[in-house]
Amino acid sequence: MSFLHWLALALALVVVAIVGVLFGVTRIENYQARHLKAVGPGIPAASGSKSVAVVFFSRSGNTGLAARHLAKQLDAHLVELQAAEYELGMAGLANALKDANTLKGNHQALPDIQPHTVDLSSFDTVYLGSPIWLYSPAPPIWAFIENNRFDGNHVVLFNTFNSNFSQERIESFRSKVMNRGAKSFTHLQFKRGRMTQQKTPDEMLEAINTQWMPIIERP
């Protein structure tokens, strides 16, 4: 077999491996999304008296569960960001990985989100929730802070993730939020673990209660 044939075979094996990984991750994400809809609190009813907003993006549902739990605990107004190009499935996963990688070098490479803007002027504190993709908050939450002002808001970024995050990216996020008028910035995070060895939803909610809430409630 010639070198070119060996090269073609090697490339084919790499492609098969990549597709296999994407397929496996997609199956886990689909299961999590279905399962987590029935776990924890639902979306709180609208109320004009709330002083806290929770704005979040979630793909597989883990950050969404954390956001719903926080909204219930804090009697907060809840806003879910939608990004059609990252819908569940292999195409959405591929887009998510591609855009997260592009965002590292081009900070203006932001996706289309709905809603683009939210009037945050009536809130004292704004929680921004996002998974971590390639060590950084996911592109939709970057798009949200690009499109909005946080004048006088205390801003809290909260992340759920599998492996780790880059402190440099968190600092970049903090800097952008502060430049858009925020009064303060806090970062909360929960490491779920690798997909085949993740902590349970109940363990995540318990960590929020015991680790996040004391920080949130600190005067």
KOLVEX-515004 format. One record per residue: residue in one letter; x, y negated, z of N, C-alpha, C in turn. Coordinates in pm, 1 decimal. Example, Ala and Ser with C-alpha at 12.3 -4.5 7.8 and 13.67 -1.06 7.14 Angstrom:
resn	n.xx	n.yy	n.zz	ca.xx	ca.yy	ca.zz	c.xx	c.yy	c.zz
A	1319.0	569.0	780.0	1230.0	450.0	780.0	1320.0	330.0	780.0
S	1285.0	225.0	708.0	1367.0	106.0	714.0	1290.0	-3.0	787.0
This chain:
resn	n.xx	n.yy	n.zz	ca.xx	ca.yy	ca.zz	c.xx	c.yy	c.zz
M	85.1	119.9	0.0	0.0	0.0	0.0	88.0	-124.0	0.0
S	55.8	-218.5	-85.8	137.2	-338.4	-97.6	117.2	-431.5	21.6
F	209.2	-528.5	31.5	201.1	-626.4	140.1	69.1	-702.6	135.8
L	23.8	-738.4	15.2	-101.0	-813.5	1.9	-219.9	-731.3	49.9
H	-215.9	-600.6	21.7	-323.7	-514.5	69.2	-323.1	-507.1	221.5
W	-203.8	-495.1	282.0	-193.2	-492.7	427.7	-241.6	-624.8	487.1
L	-206.7	-734.7	421.9	-249.2	-865.9	470.5	-400.8	-879.7	464.0
A	-459.6	-835.9	353.2	-605.0	-842.3	338.6	-674.9	-757.0	444.2
L	-617.5	-637.5	471.1	-675.1	-549.7	572.5	-666.7	-614.6	710.6
A	-551.5	-675.3	739.9	-533.5	-740.7	869.8	-631.9	-855.7	887.4
L	-648.2	-934.9	781.5	-742.4	-1046.8	789.0	-885.3	-996.9	807.5
A	-917.0	-887.9	738.2	-1051.5	-831.5	752.4	-1076.7	-784.9	894.9
L	-975.6	-722.1	955.6	-989.2	-676.2	1093.6	-1006.4	-793.5	1189.9
V	-934.3	-902.6	1163.8	-948.2	-1022.2	1247.9	-1090.0	-1077.5	1237.9
V	-1141.9	-1084.6	1115.4	-1277.6	-1135.2	1095.0	-1378.9	-1047.3	1167.1
V	-1362.4	-915.7	1154.8	-1453.4	-822.4	1221.9	-1446.9	-843.0	1373.5
A	-1326.6	-861.1	1426.0	-1310.7	-882.4	1569.6	-1379.3	-1010.6	1615.2
I	-1362.3	-1118.8	1537.7	-1424.1	-1247.0	1572.5	-1576.4	-1235.7	1570.2
V	-1627.9	-1173.0	1465.3	-1773.0	-1155.2	1454.8	-1824.4	-1069.6	1570.6
G	-1747.4	-968.3	1607.7	-1787.2	-883.0	1718.8	-1794.5	-959.7	1849.1
V	-1696.8	-1046.1	1873.4	-1697.7	-1127.6	1995.1	-1816.6	-1223.1	1994.5
L	-1838.8	-1290.3	1881.6	-1951.5	-1382.8	1872.2	-2084.3	-1310.5	1893.0
F	-2094.9	-1190.6	1837.9	-2217.8	-1112.8	1853.9	-2238.3	-1074.9	1999.6
G	-2129.9	-1031.3	2066.0	-2140.6	-992.8	2207.0	-2178.3	-1110.0	2295.4
V	-2113.3	-1223.6	2274.1	-2144.2	-1343.7	2353.2	-2287.7	-1387.1	2329.2
T	-2331.8	-1381.6	2202.7	-2468.0	-1421.8	2168.8	-2570.7	-1335.0	2239.4
R	-2546.0	-1206.7	2245.9	-2639.9	-1116.2	2315.2	-2650.2	-1152.2	2461.7
I	-2536.5	-1179.9	2525.7	-2536.8	-1216.9	2667.8	-2610.3	-1349.4	2687.7
E	-2582.4	-1446.2	2599.5	-2649.1	-1576.3	2611.6	-2799.9	-1563.4	2594.6
N	-2843.9	-1485.2	2498.3	-2986.8	-1466.5	2476.1	-3053.2	-1404.2	2598.6
Y	-2986.9	-1304.7	2656.9	-3041.1	-1242.0	2777.5	-3049.0	-1342.7	2891.7
Q	-2941.7	-1418.7	2912.1	-2941.4	-1516.3	3020.1	-3050.9	-1620.2	3001.5
A	-3065.8	-1670.5	2879.8	-3166.7	-1773.5	2853.1	-3306.5	-1723.7	2885.4
R	-3337.1	-1598.6	2846.7	-3469.2	-1542.5	2876.6	-3486.5	-1522.2	3026.4
H	-3384.3	-1467.5	3089.9	-3392.7	-1432.9	3232.1	-3402.0	-1557.1	3319.7
L	-3323.0	-1658.1	3290.3	-3313.1	-1774.3	3378.3	-3435.0	-1864.2	3371.7
K	-3517.1	-1852.1	3266.0	-3639.6	-1930.6	3259.3	-3733.6	-1896.7	3374.8
A	-3725.0	-1772.1	3422.0	-3814.3	-1727.5	3528.5	-3751.0	-1739.2	3667.3
V	-3629.7	-1789.9	3673.6	-3557.7	-1800.1	3801.0	-3558.7	-1944.5	3848.2
G	-3575.6	-1962.7	3978.4	-3566.4	-2096.9	4034.4	-3688.9	-2180.7	4004.7
P	-3683.0	-2309.4	4039.6	-3798.6	-2397.8	4023.0	-3822.6	-2434.5	3878.0
G	-3946.9	-2473.7	3850.1	-3979.3	-2524.5	3717.5	-3946.3	-2671.7	3707.1
I	-3991.2	-2733.7	3599.5	-3966.5	-2876.5	3578.1	-4057.1	-2956.4	3670.8
P	-4001.2	-3046.2	3752.5	-4084.3	-3124.2	3845.1	-4183.7	-3212.5	3770.4
A	-4296.8	-3238.1	3836.4	-4396.4	-3327.9	3778.3	-4342.8	-3470.0	3776.2
A	-4385.2	-3546.9	3675.7	-4338.3	-3684.5	3663.5	-4386.4	-3768.1	3781.5
S	-4302.2	-3860.0	3824.3	-4336.1	-3947.6	3935.6	-4269.0	-4081.3	3916.3
G	-4344.0	-4188.9	3934.3	-4288.4	-4322.7	3917.8	-4206.0	-4367.9	4035.7
S	-4205.3	-4289.9	4146.5	-4136.8	-4332.8	4268.1	-3995.4	-4279.5	4280.6
K	-3952.5	-4199.6	4186.7	-3822.6	-4135.5	4198.5	-3709.3	-4236.2	4179.3
S	-3602.9	-4221.8	4259.4	-3486.0	-4308.8	4246.8	-3366.8	-4233.6	4191.2
V	-3385.8	-4104.5	4160.7	-3278.5	-4018.5	4110.8	-3321.3	-3957.4	3977.8
A	-3228.9	-3954.4	3883.4	-3252.8	-3888.4	3754.6	-3150.7	-3777.2	3736.0
V	-3194.5	-3666.0	3680.4	-3106.1	-3555.4	3643.9	-3119.2	-3536.3	3493.3
V	-3012.2	-3564.2	3421.5	-3008.9	-3550.4	3275.7	-2913.4	-3435.5	3244.4
F	-2959.1	-3339.0	3164.9	-2873.4	-3221.9	3144.6	-2886.2	-3165.2	3004.6
F	-2780.1	-3096.4	2964.3	-2782.5	-3011.7	2845.5	-2743.2	-2871.9	2888.9
S	-2816.2	-2772.1	2839.2	-2786.1	-2633.2	2873.4	-2815.6	-2545.4	2753.9
R	-2724.1	-2455.3	2723.3	-2743.0	-2367.0	2608.0	-2797.0	-2230.5	2650.7
S	-2729.1	-2166.3	2744.5	-2771.5	-2033.4	2787.7	-2859.4	-2036.4	2911.4
G	-2878.4	-2156.2	2970.0	-2973.0	-2168.1	3080.5	-2912.4	-2182.6	3218.3
N	-2781.5	-2160.5	3232.7	-2719.6	-2167.7	3365.1	-2717.2	-2310.8	3419.8
T	-2671.3	-2405.0	3337.1	-2672.5	-2545.1	3380.6	-2815.4	-2593.4	3396.9
G	-2906.4	-2543.1	3313.9	-3047.3	-2578.3	3327.3	-3103.6	-2536.3	3461.0
L	-3067.9	-2416.6	3507.5	-3112.2	-2370.0	3638.8	-3058.4	-2460.7	3748.4
A	-2929.7	-2495.2	3739.1	-2870.2	-2585.8	3837.6	-2940.8	-2720.7	3835.9
A	-2974.0	-2770.3	3716.9	-3040.1	-2900.2	3704.4	-3180.1	-2897.5	3765.7
R	-3256.0	-2792.0	3738.0	-3391.2	-2782.0	3794.5	-3385.4	-2772.9	3947.3
H	-3286.7	-2700.1	3996.3	-3272.1	-2685.9	4141.0	-3237.9	-2820.5	4205.4
L	-3144.6	-2893.1	4144.6	-3109.0	-3025.5	4196.5	-3229.6	-3119.5	4192.0
A	-3303.3	-3115.6	4080.9	-3418.6	-3204.1	4067.6	-3522.2	-3177.5	4175.7
K	-3542.1	-3050.2	4209.8	-3636.9	-3017.1	4315.8	-3584.7	-3064.1	4450.5
Q	-3456.7	-3036.9	4478.2	-3399.8	-3074.2	4607.2	-3400.1	-3225.7	4627.4
L	-3380.9	-3300.4	4518.9	-3364.3	-3445.6	4528.1	-3489.1	-3522.7	4487.5
D	-3597.9	-3451.0	4455.3	-3719.6	-3514.6	4406.3	-3685.9	-3607.9	4290.4
A	-3615.6	-3553.5	4191.7	-3559.4	-3634.5	4083.2	-3641.6	-3623.6	3954.8
H	-3628.5	-3724.1	3873.1	-3683.0	-3722.8	3737.2	-3587.9	-3640.7	3650.0
L	-3640.6	-3543.7	3576.1	-3558.4	-3449.4	3500.3	-3570.4	-3474.5	3351.1
V	-3455.4	-3483.3	3283.8	-3451.8	-3503.7	3138.4	-3361.4	-3397.3	3077.0
E	-3414.8	-3317.9	2985.8	-3334.4	-3217.2	2916.4	-3295.2	-3268.7	2779.1
L	-3166.2	-3264.2	2748.9	-3116.3	-3303.2	2617.8	-3125.0	-3184.6	2521.7
Q	-3167.1	-3212.1	2399.4	-3176.4	-3109.5	2296.1	-3075.9	-3139.6	2185.8
A	-3009.7	-3035.3	2136.6	-2916.9	-3048.1	2024.2	-2942.2	-2929.1	1931.9
A	-3013.7	-2953.1	1823.3	-3063.0	-2845.5	1737.3	-2950.5	-2758.9	1680.8
E	-2833.3	-2820.0	1654.4	-2726.2	-2743.0	1590.8	-2661.8	-2641.2	1684.4
Y	-2694.9	-2647.5	1813.9	-2637.4	-2553.2	1909.9	-2740.2	-2452.6	1961.3
E	-2846.1	-2430.0	1887.3	-2947.3	-2335.1	1931.3	-2887.0	-2195.8	1947.8
L	-2950.1	-2114.6	2030.9	-2901.0	-1979.6	2055.7	-2890.8	-1900.2	1926.2
G	-2789.0	-1819.8	1917.1	-2761.2	-1741.8	1797.0	-2616.6	-1760.4	1755.3
M	-2570.5	-1679.2	1662.6	-2430.0	-1683.8	1622.9	-2393.5	-1814.6	1554.8
A	-2486.4	-1869.7	1474.3	-2457.9	-1996.5	1406.9	-2443.3	-2108.6	1508.8
G	-2531.9	-2111.8	1606.7	-2524.8	-2214.1	1710.0	-2398.9	-2202.2	1793.8
L	-2360.3	-2079.2	1824.6	-2237.4	-2057.5	1901.3	-2116.1	-2101.8	1821.8
A	-2111.9	-2068.4	1693.0	-1999.5	-2110.1	1608.7	-1992.1	-2262.8	1600.3
N	-2107.3	-2328.5	1586.4	-2109.7	-2474.5	1583.2	-2061.2	-2533.8	1714.9
A	-2101.3	-2472.2	1824.5	-2061.2	-2522.0	1955.9	-1909.4	-2516.3	1972.5
L	-1850.0	-2404.2	1935.2	-1705.2	-2389.0	1948.5	-1631.1	-2483.6	1854.1
K	-1682.3	-2495.3	1731.9	-1618.1	-2583.3	1633.5	-1621.9	-2728.4	1680.2
D	-1737.7	-2774.3	1725.0	-1751.0	-2914.2	1764.6	-1676.1	-2945.3	1893.4
A	-1673.4	-2849.9	1985.9	-1598.0	-2870.7	2109.0	-1449.1	-2885.1	2078.9
N	-1400.7	-2807.8	1982.9	-1260.0	-2817.6	1944.1	-1232.1	-2948.9	1870.1
T	-1324.1	-2989.7	1781.5	-1307.9	-3114.7	1707.1	-1306.5	-3234.4	1800.7
L	-1388.7	-3229.8	1905.5	-1401.1	-3342.5	1998.0	-1270.3	-3371.3	2071.6
K	-1185.0	-3270.1	2084.8	-1056.9	-3291.5	2151.9	-971.9	-3395.3	2079.2
G	-976.9	-3394.7	1946.3	-893.7	-3486.2	1869.6	-967.7	-3606.8	1816.6
N	-1099.8	-3597.3	1809.6	-1180.8	-3707.1	1757.8	-1295.8	-3732.5	1854.2
H	-1280.8	-3830.5	1941.1	-1377.4	-3855.5	2046.8	-1508.5	-3912.6	1994.4
Q	-1513.1	-3947.5	1866.4	-1636.1	-3997.8	1806.0	-1712.3	-3889.2	1730.3
A	-1660.8	-3766.5	1731.9	-1726.7	-3655.9	1661.7	-1837.4	-3599.9	1751.6
L	-1948.3	-3672.5	1759.1	-2054.8	-3640.6	1852.3	-2178.6	-3588.2	1779.9
P	-2250.6	-3495.4	1840.7	-2369.4	-3438.1	1776.1	-2491.1	-3528.2	1791.8
D	-2592.4	-3497.7	1715.0	-2721.5	-3565.5	1729.5	-2795.4	-3502.1	1846.2
I	-2844.8	-3584.2	1937.9	-2918.1	-3533.6	2053.5	-3052.9	-3602.7	2062.9
Q	-3143.5	-3536.0	2132.8	-3273.8	-3594.1	2164.6	-3300.7	-3572.4	2313.7
P	-3338.1	-3676.4	2386.0	-3345.6	-3815.1	2342.5	-3207.1	-3879.6	2331.1
H	-3194.7	-3979.3	2245.0	-3067.9	-4051.4	2231.2	-3041.7	-4137.7	2353.0
T	-3145.5	-4206.8	2397.1	-3131.1	-4300.7	2508.4	-3239.0	-4276.5	2612.6
V	-3207.2	-4312.3	2736.1	-3301.3	-4305.8	2847.7	-3282.3	-4433.5	2929.1
D	-3391.5	-4498.6	2965.5	-3381.9	-4618.4	3048.6	-3348.4	-4575.4	3191.0
L	-3225.6	-4600.3	3233.1	-3178.0	-4558.0	3364.3	-3178.0	-4671.5	3465.9
S	-3231.9	-4785.4	3428.4	-3222.1	-4904.8	3513.2	-3298.3	-4892.2	3644.7
S	-3399.0	-4805.2	3651.3	-3478.6	-4792.2	3773.4	-3422.0	-4688.7	3870.7
F	-3311.9	-4622.3	3833.2	-3257.4	-4515.5	3916.4	-3133.2	-4562.6	3991.9
D	-3122.6	-4519.1	4116.9	-3001.2	-4546.7	4194.0	-2888.4	-4451.0	4155.2
T	-2924.0	-4323.2	4137.8	-2824.4	-4219.4	4109.7	-2865.8	-4141.2	3986.3
V	-2768.8	-4113.5	3900.5	-2793.0	-4035.5	3778.8	-2700.2	-3915.3	3778.9
Y	-2757.8	-3796.2	3774.3	-2682.0	-3671.9	3764.7	-2676.1	-3630.5	3618.5
L	-2557.1	-3598.8	3571.7	-2536.4	-3556.6	3433.7	-2485.0	-3412.8	3434.4
G	-2563.9	-3320.2	3380.2	-2528.1	-3178.8	3384.3	-2489.1	-3124.6	3248.5
S	-2385.5	-3040.7	3247.6	-2337.1	-2984.6	3121.5	-2255.3	-2858.9	3148.4
P	-2260.3	-2760.8	3057.6	-2161.9	-2653.1	3064.2	-2024.8	-2705.8	3023.0
I	-1923.6	-2625.8	3046.4	-1788.0	-2655.3	2999.7	-1761.9	-2571.3	2875.3
W	-1726.0	-2639.5	2765.7	-1687.8	-2569.7	2643.1	-1542.5	-2604.6	2611.9
L	-1459.6	-2504.2	2599.8	-1317.9	-2523.9	2570.0	-1257.0	-2627.2	2666.1
Y	-1284.5	-2608.8	2796.0	-1225.3	-2685.8	2905.5	-1278.7	-2828.1	2918.2
S	-1384.7	-2861.8	2845.0	-1438.8	-2998.1	2847.5	-1590.5	-2993.1	2859.5
P	-1652.0	-3095.1	2923.0	-1797.5	-3103.7	2915.0	-1843.0	-3095.6	2769.4
A	-1956.9	-3031.1	2747.2	-2003.8	-3004.2	2611.4	-2033.9	-3134.3	2535.4
P	-2018.8	-3132.8	2402.2	-2039.8	-3253.6	2321.2	-2171.3	-3328.0	2345.9
P	-2286.3	-3259.1	2369.3	-2409.7	-3336.1	2388.8	-2405.9	-3433.7	2506.1
I	-2336.3	-3399.2	2614.9	-2333.6	-3491.5	2728.6	-2240.2	-3609.1	2699.9
W	-2137.3	-3586.6	2618.4	-2053.9	-3697.8	2571.9	-2136.1	-3790.3	2483.5
A	-2221.2	-3732.9	2398.0	-2306.6	-3815.7	2312.4	-2401.5	-3899.6	2397.0
F	-2451.3	-3841.5	2506.0	-2543.9	-3916.0	2590.9	-2476.2	-4036.8	2654.9
I	-2355.9	-4019.3	2707.6	-2291.9	-4134.6	2771.7	-2247.8	-4237.8	2667.5
E	-2225.3	-4193.8	2545.1	-2191.2	-4288.1	2438.4	-2311.7	-4376.2	2403.6
N	-2432.1	-4321.3	2417.4	-2553.6	-4390.6	2375.8	-2621.6	-4469.2	2487.1
N	-2572.7	-4458.2	2611.4	-2645.3	-4514.8	2724.7	-2555.6	-4600.7	2813.6
R	-2621.2	-4684.2	2896.1	-2554.8	-4765.9	2996.3	-2588.4	-4710.7	3135.1
F	-2497.3	-4734.1	3229.6	-2515.2	-4686.9	3366.7	-2496.5	-4801.5	3466.5
D	-2544.5	-4917.9	3429.2	-2522.8	-5037.1	3510.2	-2579.2	-5019.7	3650.7
G	-2489.6	-5023.4	3750.2	-2530.0	-5012.7	3889.5	-2563.0	-4872.6	3936.0
N	-2552.0	-4771.0	3849.1	-2584.1	-4632.9	3887.7	-2465.8	-4564.5	3956.4
H	-2496.4	-4484.5	4055.9	-2401.0	-4385.4	4103.9	-2414.9	-4264.2	4010.7
V	-2307.2	-4223.8	3946.3	-2313.0	-4115.1	3847.8	-2244.8	-3991.1	3903.9
V	-2312.1	-3877.9	3891.4	-2258.1	-3749.2	3936.6	-2258.4	-3653.9	3817.5
L	-2141.7	-3611.3	3775.6	-2129.1	-3509.2	3671.5	-2125.6	-3372.4	3738.6
F	-2211.2	-3280.6	3692.1	-2204.5	-3143.5	3744.9	-2192.4	-3045.6	3628.5
N	-2103.9	-2947.7	3648.4	-2073.1	-2850.7	3542.4	-2082.6	-2708.1	3594.3
T	-2133.3	-2619.2	3510.6	-2118.5	-2475.7	3532.6	-2031.0	-2423.2	3419.7
F	-1949.3	-2322.3	3448.9	-1854.9	-2277.2	3346.7	-1805.0	-2136.8	3377.9
N	-1741.9	-2075.9	3275.9	-1692.6	-1938.9	3288.2	-1549.7	-1931.4	3339.3
S	-1459.2	-2013.3	3282.8	-1317.1	-1994.7	3313.3	-1256.3	-2112.6	3387.6
N	-1249.0	-2230.2	3323.6	-1184.9	-2344.6	3388.2	-1221.8	-2471.6	3312.4
F	-1179.7	-2585.7	3367.5	-1199.4	-2713.1	3299.9	-1070.1	-2791.9	3306.7
S	-1057.2	-2888.2	3216.9	-939.9	-2974.5	3213.5	-967.6	-3099.6	3296.2
Q	-884.9	-3121.9	3398.4	-902.1	-3241.8	3479.6	-883.3	-3367.8	3396.1
E	-799.0	-3359.3	3294.8	-778.4	-3473.7	3205.6	-908.5	-3511.4	3134.3
R	-985.7	-3410.1	3091.3	-1112.9	-3438.4	3024.4	-1215.3	-3494.3	3122.5
I	-1212.1	-3447.0	3245.6	-1302.9	-3501.7	3346.9	-1268.3	-3647.6	3374.5
E	-1140.3	-3678.2	3379.1	-1097.6	-3817.0	3401.2	-1138.8	-3905.8	3284.3
S	-1130.4	-3852.8	3162.5	-1175.2	-3929.5	3045.6	-1324.8	-3957.0	3053.4
F	-1398.1	-3857.7	3097.9	-1542.7	-3873.0	3114.3	-1572.0	-3979.7	3219.8
R	-1502.1	-3972.4	3333.6	-1520.8	-4069.9	3440.9	-1491.4	-4211.5	3390.8
S	-1382.5	-4226.2	3317.3	-1344.1	-4357.1	3267.9	-1451.0	-4415.6	3176.1
K	-1507.2	-4331.3	3088.4	-1609.6	-4380.3	2996.2	-1735.6	-4420.3	3071.0
V	-1773.9	-4340.8	3171.1	-1893.0	-4373.2	3249.9	-1873.0	-4503.1	3327.5
M	-1757.1	-4518.8	3389.6	-1730.8	-4640.5	3466.6	-1727.7	-4763.2	3376.1
N	-1672.8	-4747.4	3256.0	-1670.1	-4858.3	3160.3	-1809.5	-4895.5	3111.5
R	-1905.1	-4806.5	3130.7	-2042.4	-4834.5	3090.4	-2126.8	-4877.8	3209.5
G	-2061.1	-4929.4	3314.0	-2132.2	-4997.6	3421.6	-2158.1	-4919.2	3548.1
A	-2113.9	-4792.4	3555.4	-2142.2	-4712.7	3674.5	-2076.9	-4772.2	3799.1
K	-2144.3	-4756.2	3912.9	-2093.3	-4805.6	4040.1	-1994.0	-4707.4	4100.9
S	-2015.3	-4577.6	4080.0	-1925.9	-4474.6	4133.4	-1937.5	-4349.6	4047.9
F	-1844.1	-4255.8	4067.7	-1843.6	-4131.1	3990.6	-1800.9	-4016.8	4081.4
T	-1876.1	-3907.4	4076.3	-1844.9	-3786.4	4151.3	-1854.1	-3667.2	4056.6
H	-1766.8	-3569.0	4076.8	-1770.8	-3448.2	3994.1	-1798.9	-3326.8	4081.6
L	-1901.5	-3250.9	4044.7	-1936.0	-3125.2	4110.8	-1924.7	-3013.3	4008.2
Q	-1876.8	-2897.6	4051.8	-1859.7	-2788.0	3956.7	-1881.7	-2653.5	4022.7
F	-1924.9	-2557.1	3939.8	-1944.6	-2419.8	3987.4	-1891.6	-2323.2	3882.4
K	-1796.7	-2240.2	3922.8	-1737.6	-2140.5	3833.8	-1817.3	-2011.3	3843.5
R	-1886.9	-1977.1	3734.4	-1968.1	-1855.6	3732.8	-1882.9	-1731.0	3714.2
G	-1770.0	-1744.1	3644.6	-1685.8	-1628.8	3616.4	-1706.0	-1579.7	3474.1
R	-1618.9	-1489.6	3431.2	-1627.3	-1435.6	3295.9	-1761.3	-1368.4	3272.4
M	-1804.6	-1365.0	3146.2	-1939.9	-1323.4	3114.6	-1974.4	-1183.7	3164.6
T	-1877.4	-1094.0	3170.3	-1906.1	-958.3	3215.4	-1896.4	-944.1	3367.1
Q	-1855.0	-1050.7	3436.2	-1839.0	-1043.9	3581.9	-1889.2	-1172.5	3648.0
Q	-1999.3	-1223.7	3598.9	-2048.1	-1351.7	3647.6	-2118.6	-1339.3	3782.2
K	-2112.2	-1448.9	3857.5	-2191.7	-1458.7	3979.4	-2339.0	-1464.0	3941.1
T	-2422.9	-1420.3	4031.0	-2566.0	-1415.0	4003.0	-2627.5	-1554.8	4014.2
P	-2745.2	-1574.3	3954.6	-2814.0	-1702.3	3971.5	-2835.5	-1738.7	4118.2
D	-2869.8	-1639.9	4200.9	-2890.4	-1666.9	4343.4	-2761.1	-1714.9	4409.7
E	-2648.8	-1657.6	4369.3	-2520.5	-1701.8	4424.3	-2489.6	-1844.9	4382.6
M	-2525.8	-1880.8	4259.7	-2503.8	-2017.8	4214.8	-2590.1	-2115.0	4294.9
L	-2717.2	-2081.5	4314.6	-2805.6	-2170.2	4389.3	-2760.2	-2183.5	4534.6
E	-2711.7	-2074.6	4591.5	-2659.7	-2081.4	4728.1	-2537.7	-2171.8	4735.7
A	-2451.2	-2165.0	4633.8	-2332.9	-2251.9	4631.0	-2373.9	-2398.3	4618.3
I	-2476.8	-2425.0	4539.6	-2524.7	-2562.4	4527.7	-2572.1	-2613.3	4663.7
N	-2645.4	-2527.5	4735.8	-2697.1	-2567.6	4866.8	-2586.2	-2589.8	4968.8
T	-2486.4	-2503.6	4966.6	-2384.5	-2508.4	5072.0	-2262.2	-2592.2	5035.7
Q	-2234.4	-2607.1	4905.0	-2114.3	-2679.4	4863.5	-2144.8	-2817.2	4804.2
W	-2250.1	-2825.0	4721.7	-2281.4	-2952.7	4657.7	-2362.0	-3044.7	4748.9
M	-2465.5	-2990.6	4812.6	-2556.8	-3075.6	4887.5	-2488.5	-3153.3	5000.8
P	-2393.6	-3095.4	5075.8	-2324.7	-3176.8	5177.6	-2251.4	-3297.1	5118.1
I	-2196.7	-3279.8	4997.0	-2129.2	-3392.3	4929.4	-2231.8	-3495.4	4885.4
I	-2343.3	-3446.1	4829.0	-2448.2	-3536.1	4780.1	-2508.4	-3616.3	4893.9
E	-2529.0	-3550.4	5008.1	-2598.2	-3614.6	5119.6	-2505.7	-3696.3	5208.3
R	-2376.4	-3693.9	5178.2	-2281.1	-3769.5	5258.9	-2309.9	-3918.1	5246.0
P	-2320.3	-3990.8	5356.2	-2353.1	-4134.3	5348.2	-2240.5	-4214.1	5285.2
